[in-house]
Amino acid sequence: MSRVFIVTGARKGIGRHLAEHYLAQGHIVAGCSRQDSSLTHERYHHYPLDVADEKAVIAMVRDVARRHGTIDVVLNNAGVAAMNHLLATPLAGVQATFATNFVGSFLFLREAAKVMVRKRSGCIVNFSTVAVPMRLEGEAAYAASKAALVSLTEIAARELAPFGIRVNAVGPTPVLTDLIRTVPKEKIDGLLARQAIPRLGELDDVANVVDFFVSERSRFITGQTLYLGGVVG
């Protein structure tokens, strides 16, 4: 049965892959990013917006619900990376990182949940990172924003469970996207060496976890964060 998905950060990378993945399965997908998307499909609609813009997020969620009558799944994929020693990290950089990684996810979670409570069902998947359990040096602001998202996932799961809404999170390892192309190779190699499975993640690795969380067979699973690559705290 066709479901209605919202995918944030859908213009490229993991978000683009997930949008195409669920379109190929026959679902309806609404995507967003700061810029227009080249993805064209009869069941895809794109919204150019900043995920931290509350008015824009509210307008998008309401428009998706009006067009399709409901929202079944939200994939809070939009994110920015930041690498700096904390002593050299400007406040503006911290604020921008939290705005996209945490505030944007919070807004989509809150607004979509308002729609989902009407039919007492829905699934939200937030995107954390292995930088949280690894406590990676040089990624204080980035990891902190994603750690906040894990906490939000766990609390939202409890608050929304009475309405039949499940909230989980996936923590990808580095995947070869624009997000890590500027990261020094020795930094990536050092990170991979700390994983039980020491390789880069692939787009399908992430899609597999998302498939698991959004499956109707996972209706008893909520409040969980699944880190890829064998990473543990």
Contacts in CASP RR format, 6 or more apart in sequence:
PFRMAT RR
TARGET T0000
AUTHOR 0000-0000-0000
METHOD contacts of the structure
MODEL  1
MSRVFIVTGARKGIGRHLAEHYLAQGHIVAGCSRQDSSLTHERYHHYPLD
VADEKAVIAMVRDVARRHGTIDVVLNNAGVAAMNHLLATPLAGVQATFAT
NFVGSFLFLREAAKVMVRKRSGCIVNFSTVAVPMRLEGEAAYAASKAALV
SLTEIAARELAPFGIRVNAVGPTPVLTDLIRTVPKEKIDGLLARQAIPRL
GELDDVANVVDFFVSERSRFITGQTLYLGGVVG
2 26 0 8 1.000
2 27 0 8 1.000
2 28 0 8 1.000
3 27 0 8 1.000
3 28 0 8 1.000
3 72 0 8 1.000
3 73 0 8 1.000
4 27 0 8 1.000
4 28 0 8 1.000
4 30 0 8 1.000
4 64 0 8 1.000
4 68 0 8 1.000
4 69 0 8 1.000
4 70 0 8 1.000
4 71 0 8 1.000
4 72 0 8 1.000
4 73 0 8 1.000
5 19 0 8 1.000
5 22 0 8 1.000
5 27 0 8 1.000
5 28 0 8 1.000
5 29 0 8 1.000
5 30 0 8 1.000
5 72 0 8 1.000
5 73 0 8 1.000
5 74 0 8 1.000
5 75 0 8 1.000
6 29 0 8 1.000
6 30 0 8 1.000
6 31 0 8 1.000
6 32 0 8 1.000
6 60 0 8 1.000
6 61 0 8 1.000
6 64 0 8 1.000
6 71 0 8 1.000
6 73 0 8 1.000
6 74 0 8 1.000
6 75 0 8 1.000
6 108 0 8 1.000
6 112 0 8 1.000
7 15 0 8 1.000
7 18 0 8 1.000
7 19 0 8 1.000
7 22 0 8 1.000
7 29 0 8 1.000
7 30 0 8 1.000
7 31 0 8 1.000
7 32 0 8 1.000
7 75 0 8 1.000
7 77 0 8 1.000
8 15 0 8 1.000
8 31 0 8 1.000
8 32 0 8 1.000
8 33 0 8 1.000
8 51 0 8 1.000
8 74 0 8 1.000
8 75 0 8 1.000
8 76 0 8 1.000
8 77 0 8 1.000
8 78 0 8 1.000
8 104 0 8 1.000
8 105 0 8 1.000
8 108 0 8 1.000
9 15 0 8 1.000
9 31 0 8 1.000
9 32 0 8 1.000
9 33 0 8 1.000
9 51 0 8 1.000
9 77 0 8 1.000
9 78 0 8 1.000
9 79 0 8 1.000
10 16 0 8 1.000
10 18 0 8 1.000
10 19 0 8 1.000
10 29 0 8 1.000
10 31 0 8 1.000
10 32 0 8 1.000
10 33 0 8 1.000
10 37 0 8 1.000
10 39 0 8 1.000
10 46 0 8 1.000
10 77 0 8 1.000
11 33 0 8 1.000
11 34 0 8 1.000
11 35 0 8 1.000
11 36 0 8 1.000
11 37 0 8 1.000
11 38 0 8 1.000
11 39 0 8 1.000
11 46 0 8 1.000
12 33 0 8 1.000
12 177 0 8 1.000
12 178 0 8 1.000
13 175 0 8 1.000
13 177 0 8 1.000
13 178 0 8 1.000
13 179 0 8 1.000
13 203 0 8 1.000
14 77 0 8 1.000
14 127 0 8 1.000
14 172 0 8 1.000
14 175 0 8 1.000
14 177 0 8 1.000
14 203 0 8 1.000
14 206 0 8 1.000
15 75 0 8 1.000
15 77 0 8 1.000
16 37 0 8 1.000
16 39 0 8 1.000
17 203 0 8 1.000
17 206 0 8 1.000
17 207 0 8 1.000
18 75 0 8 1.000
18 77 0 8 1.000
18 206 0 8 1.000
18 207 0 8 1.000
18 210 0 8 1.000
19 29 0 8 1.000
19 31 0 8 1.000
19 39 0 8 1.000
19 44 0 8 1.000
20 39 0 8 1.000
21 207 0 8 1.000
22 29 0 8 1.000
23 29 0 8 1.000
23 41 0 8 1.000
23 43 0 8 1.000
23 44 0 8 1.000
26 43 0 8 1.000
27 43 0 8 1.000
28 43 0 8 1.000
28 44 0 8 1.000
28 68 0 8 1.000
29 41 0 8 1.000
29 43 0 8 1.000
29 44 0 8 1.000
29 45 0 8 1.000
30 44 0 8 1.000
30 45 0 8 1.000
30 46 0 8 1.000
30 47 0 8 1.000
30 60 0 8 1.000
30 64 0 8 1.000
31 37 0 8 1.000
31 44 0 8 1.000
31 45 0 8 1.000
31 46 0 8 1.000
31 47 0 8 1.000
32 46 0 8 1.000
32 47 0 8 1.000
32 48 0 8 1.000
32 49 0 8 1.000
32 51 0 8 1.000
32 60 0 8 1.000
32 78 0 8 1.000
33 46 0 8 1.000
33 48 0 8 1.000
33 49 0 8 1.000
33 78 0 8 1.000
34 48 0 8 1.000
34 49 0 8 1.000
34 50 0 8 1.000
35 48 0 8 1.000
36 46 0 8 1.000
36 48 0 8 1.000
37 46 0 8 1.000
39 46 0 8 1.000
45 64 0 8 1.000
45 67 0 8 1.000
47 56 0 8 1.000
47 60 0 8 1.000
47 63 0 8 1.000
49 56 0 8 1.000
49 57 0 8 1.000
49 60 0 8 1.000
50 56 0 8 1.000
51 57 0 8 1.000
51 78 0 8 1.000
51 100 0 8 1.000
51 103 0 8 1.000
51 104 0 8 1.000
51 105 0 8 1.000
51 107 0 8 1.000
51 108 0 8 1.000
52 99 0 8 1.000
52 100 0 8 1.000
52 103 0 8 1.000
52 104 0 8 1.000
52 107 0 8 1.000
54 107 0 8 1.000
57 104 0 8 1.000
57 107 0 8 1.000
57 108 0 8 1.000
57 111 0 8 1.000
58 107 0 8 1.000
58 111 0 8 1.000
61 71 0 8 1.000
61 108 0 8 1.000
61 111 0 8 1.000
61 112 0 8 1.000
61 114 0 8 1.000
61 115 0 8 1.000
62 111 0 8 1.000
64 71 0 8 1.000
65 71 0 8 1.000
65 115 0 8 1.000
70 115 0 8 1.000
70 116 0 8 1.000
70 118 0 8 1.000
70 119 0 8 1.000
71 112 0 8 1.000
71 115 0 8 1.000
71 116 0 8 1.000
71 122 0 8 1.000
72 116 0 8 1.000
72 121 0 8 1.000
72 122 0 8 1.000
72 123 0 8 1.000
73 122 0 8 1.000
73 123 0 8 1.000
73 124 0 8 1.000
73 125 0 8 1.000
73 214 0 8 1.000
74 108 0 8 1.000
74 109 0 8 1.000
74 112 0 8 1.000
74 123 0 8 1.000
74 124 0 8 1.000
74 125 0 8 1.000
75 125 0 8 1.000
75 127 0 8 1.000
75 210 0 8 1.000
76 104 0 8 1.000
76 105 0 8 1.000
76 108 0 8 1.000
76 109 0 8 1.000
76 124 0 8 1.000
76 125 0 8 1.000
76 126 0 8 1.000
76 127 0 8 1.000
76 149 0 8 1.000
77 127 0 8 1.000
78 100 0 8 1.000
78 104 0 8 1.000
78 105 0 8 1.000
79 100 0 8 1.000
79 101 0 8 1.000
79 127 0 8 1.000
79 179 0 8 1.000
80 96 0 8 1.000
80 97 0 8 1.000
80 100 0 8 1.000
80 101 0 8 1.000
80 179 0 8 1.000
81 139 0 8 1.000
81 142 0 8 1.000
81 179 0 8 1.000
81 180 0 8 1.000
81 183 0 8 1.000
82 89 0 8 1.000
82 93 0 8 1.000
82 94 0 8 1.000
82 96 0 8 1.000
82 97 0 8 1.000
82 139 0 8 1.000
82 141 0 8 1.000
82 142 0 8 1.000
83 138 0 8 1.000
83 139 0 8 1.000
83 142 0 8 1.000
83 183 0 8 1.000
83 187 0 8 1.000
84 138 0 8 1.000
84 140 0 8 1.000
84 141 0 8 1.000
85 137 0 8 1.000
85 138 0 8 1.000
86 138 0 8 1.000
86 140 0 8 1.000
86 141 0 8 1.000
89 140 0 8 1.000
89 141 0 8 1.000
93 141 0 8 1.000
94 141 0 8 1.000
97 141 0 8 1.000
97 142 0 8 1.000
97 145 0 8 1.000
98 141 0 8 1.000
98 144 0 8 1.000
98 145 0 8 1.000
98 148 0 8 1.000
101 142 0 8 1.000
101 145 0 8 1.000
101 146 0 8 1.000
101 149 0 8 1.000
102 145 0 8 1.000
102 146 0 8 1.000
102 148 0 8 1.000
102 149 0 8 1.000
102 152 0 8 1.000
105 126 0 8 1.000
105 127 0 8 1.000
105 149 0 8 1.000
105 152 0 8 1.000
106 152 0 8 1.000
109 124 0 8 1.000
109 126 0 8 1.000
109 152 0 8 1.000
109 156 0 8 1.000
109 167 0 8 1.000
112 124 0 8 1.000
113 124 0 8 1.000
113 156 0 8 1.000
113 160 0 8 1.000
113 163 0 8 1.000
113 165 0 8 1.000
116 122 0 8 1.000
116 160 0 8 1.000
116 163 0 8 1.000
116 164 0 8 1.000
116 165 0 8 1.000
117 160 0 8 1.000
117 163 0 8 1.000
117 165 0 8 1.000
120 163 0 8 1.000
120 164 0 8 1.000
120 165 0 8 1.000
121 164 0 8 1.000
121 165 0 8 1.000
122 164 0 8 1.000
122 165 0 8 1.000
122 166 0 8 1.000
123 165 0 8 1.000
123 166 0 8 1.000
123 167 0 8 1.000
123 168 0 8 1.000
123 213 0 8 1.000
123 214 0 8 1.000
124 156 0 8 1.000
124 165 0 8 1.000
124 166 0 8 1.000
124 167 0 8 1.000
124 168 0 8 1.000
125 167 0 8 1.000
125 168 0 8 1.000
125 169 0 8 1.000
125 170 0 8 1.000
125 210 0 8 1.000
125 213 0 8 1.000
125 214 0 8 1.000
126 149 0 8 1.000
126 150 0 8 1.000
126 152 0 8 1.000
126 153 0 8 1.000
126 167 0 8 1.000
126 168 0 8 1.000
126 169 0 8 1.000
126 170 0 8 1.000
127 146 0 8 1.000
127 149 0 8 1.000
127 169 0 8 1.000
127 170 0 8 1.000
127 171 0 8 1.000
127 172 0 8 1.000
128 146 0 8 1.000
128 147 0 8 1.000
128 149 0 8 1.000
128 150 0 8 1.000
128 153 0 8 1.000
128 169 0 8 1.000
128 170 0 8 1.000
128 171 0 8 1.000
128 225 0 8 1.000
128 227 0 8 1.000
129 142 0 8 1.000
129 143 0 8 1.000
129 146 0 8 1.000
129 171 0 8 1.000
129 172 0 8 1.000
130 171 0 8 1.000
130 172 0 8 1.000
130 173 0 8 1.000
130 174 0 8 1.000
130 191 0 8 1.000
130 195 0 8 1.000
130 227 0 8 1.000
130 228 0 8 1.000
130 229 0 8 1.000
130 231 0 8 1.000
131 139 0 8 1.000
131 142 0 8 1.000
131 143 0 8 1.000
131 146 0 8 1.000
132 143 0 8 1.000
132 146 0 8 1.000
132 147 0 8 1.000
132 150 0 8 1.000
132 171 0 8 1.000
133 227 0 8 1.000
133 231 0 8 1.000
133 232 0 8 1.000
133 233 0 8 1.000
134 191 0 8 1.000
134 194 0 8 1.000
134 231 0 8 1.000
134 233 0 8 1.000
135 143 0 8 1.000
136 143 0 8 1.000
136 191 0 8 1.000
149 169 0 8 1.000
150 169 0 8 1.000
150 225 0 8 1.000
153 167 0 8 1.000
153 168 0 8 1.000
153 169 0 8 1.000
153 223 0 8 1.000
153 225 0 8 1.000
154 223 0 8 1.000
154 225 0 8 1.000
156 167 0 8 1.000
156 223 0 8 1.000
157 166 0 8 1.000
157 167 0 8 1.000
157 168 0 8 1.000
157 222 0 8 1.000
157 223 0 8 1.000
158 223 0 8 1.000
160 166 0 8 1.000
160 167 0 8 1.000
161 222 0 8 1.000
166 213 0 8 1.000
166 218 0 8 1.000
166 219 0 8 1.000
166 221 0 8 1.000
166 222 0 8 1.000
166 223 0 8 1.000
167 222 0 8 1.000
167 223 0 8 1.000
168 213 0 8 1.000
168 221 0 8 1.000
168 222 0 8 1.000
168 223 0 8 1.000
168 224 0 8 1.000
168 225 0 8 1.000
168 226 0 8 1.000
169 223 0 8 1.000
169 224 0 8 1.000
169 225 0 8 1.000
169 226 0 8 1.000
170 206 0 8 1.000
170 209 0 8 1.000
170 210 0 8 1.000
170 213 0 8 1.000
170 225 0 8 1.000
170 226 0 8 1.000
170 228 0 8 1.000
171 209 0 8 1.000
171 225 0 8 1.000
171 226 0 8 1.000
171 227 0 8 1.000
171 228 0 8 1.000
172 201 0 8 1.000
172 205 0 8 1.000
172 206 0 8 1.000
172 228 0 8 1.000
173 191 0 8 1.000
173 192 0 8 1.000
173 195 0 8 1.000
173 200 0 8 1.000
173 201 0 8 1.000
173 205 0 8 1.000
173 227 0 8 1.000
173 228 0 8 1.000
173 229 0 8 1.000
173 231 0 8 1.000
174 180 0 8 1.000
174 183 0 8 1.000
174 188 0 8 1.000
174 191 0 8 1.000
174 192 0 8 1.000
174 200 0 8 1.000
174 201 0 8 1.000
175 200 0 8 1.000
175 201 0 8 1.000
175 202 0 8 1.000
175 203 0 8 1.000
175 205 0 8 1.000
175 206 0 8 1.000
176 200 0 8 1.000
176 201 0 8 1.000
180 188 0 8 1.000
188 200 0 8 1.000
192 198 0 8 1.000
192 199 0 8 1.000
192 200 0 8 1.000
194 231 0 8 1.000
195 229 0 8 1.000
195 230 0 8 1.000
195 231 0 8 1.000
196 229 0 8 1.000
196 230 0 8 1.000
196 231 0 8 1.000
197 229 0 8 1.000
197 230 0 8 1.000
201 228 0 8 1.000
201 229 0 8 1.000
205 228 0 8 1.000
206 228 0 8 1.000
209 226 0 8 1.000
209 228 0 8 1.000
212 218 0 8 1.000
212 226 0 8 1.000
213 221 0 8 1.000
213 226 0 8 1.000
END
